[in-house]
């Protein structure tokens, strides 16, 4: 089902380390890399954005440990996103990246279809939310300027 975009060559060693780490943890179903490292817009300060699908929601303590473990394994600062608990649009960004590891391809594909459907269902609401965020404030500087003219 997946069409691989191709991992930038500079990430190959990092990807290998992440795959080995994920293979040793039975809680990890899939790992995706996304963001600036995949889009080739990373700077020296950029972290490695990893979306992780777990068999069940990890505790905060476990997430911190996993993030530290992935950072150590990859040699990169890692921003770990729990795909099972994040919003649909962040999950969509992750699955549009590159799937580095998947212990159960059927479950991984099923999750991707779920995210695509969920994001499509929520798109009209997200578009309206963004429109409202970009509206000028009611009673903003233009409205108050006229009130002081008299």
N, C-alpha and C positions, 0 to 999 in steps of 0.2 A: 504494500500500500504506500509506503513512504518513498519519496524521491529524495535521495541525498543531495544536498547542496554542495558538499565537499568541504572538508575541514582545511582551513588555511595551513600551509605547510609548517609555519612557525608554531602551530599548536599541536603537532603530531605527538611529541613526547608527553606533553601535558595530558592529551586525550588518552594515551596508553596508560598513564598512571591513574587517571580517574576510572577507567574501565576496570583495572585490577582492584582498585579500592571497592568499587561497587560490587564486583563479583564476590567479594568476601563478606558482604553484609546482606543477609537474607531479607532484611526489611526493604531494601531498595528494589523497586520494580523497573524503573527507567530513569535515565539521566539525560537531560538536554542542555546543550550550551547555546546561549543566545546573547543578543546585545552587541555591544561594540566589538568584541573579539571576533565574532562571526561576520559582522558587517564590515570589518576592516576599517573601523573608525576609532579604534582604541588609541589611547595615549599611554604614556609611561605610567600614569597614575590610575589607569583603568583597572577595575577588578574583573574577575571572571564570573559572569552570571551563569549560574547553574540552576535549572529547574529539576527537582527530584520528585518522582512519584513513588510513594511508599505503600507498603501493604496495608498499613494502618497509620493513623496520625501519630507522629512522634511527639514526645513531650518537649517542652522548651529546652530542658537540659540535654536531651538526646539530640535535638537540632543543633545546639551550640557545639556539642561534641562532634557531630557529623561535619559541620562546617569547618571546624578546626582540623579534623582528619582529612577532609578534602583539600584544604589549603596546604597542609603538610605534604600530602601525597602529590599534589600538582606543582608545588613550589610557587603558587600564585595566591593572591588575596582573593577569596571566594565570597560571593554573595549568593547564599543558598535560598531558594524559593521552594516552599512546600507546595507542590502543584495541587494537592488534594484540598488545600484550605485557602489558596489565594483566589483573587477575583478572576472572572472568566477572561478578561482582556490581558491580564498578566500571564495567565496560563496559555492563552493564544499566542502571545509573543514568544513564549518558551517553545511551544511545539512547532512554531514556524522556524525555529533555529535548527539545530542539528541534534538528532538523537544519537548519543554516544554509546549508550548501553541500554539493553532491555532484556530482563530475565524471562519475560513472558510476552512475546510479540503480539499474541491475540489480545491480552489485557492492555498492552500499550496502544495498539490500534483502536481498541474500544474506547479508551480514555481520550484519544485524540478526536475521535468522532463526537464524543460527548462535549468536549471543549468547543469544537467547531459549531455544533448545534446551539450550545448555550450562548456563545458569543453572538451568533446570528440572531437568536431570540432577543437578546438584550441590546443589540445595536441601536434600535430606534430610541431607547431610553438613554443610552450613553450619548448619542448625538444631541438629544435635548438637554441633557445635563451639561454638556460642553457649551452648548449655545447659551444657556443661562449663566454659566460661569463667565462668559465673555461679554455679557451685557454690561453697559455702564451702570454704575450704582444709581438707584432711584434717589432723586434729591441730591445728586452729585454736584460737582463744582459749577456746571452750566446752569442748573436750576437755581442754586443759591445765589449766583451772581446777579440774576435779574431781580431777586427779592430785595436786594440792598440798594437799588437804584433810586427809590423814591425819597 
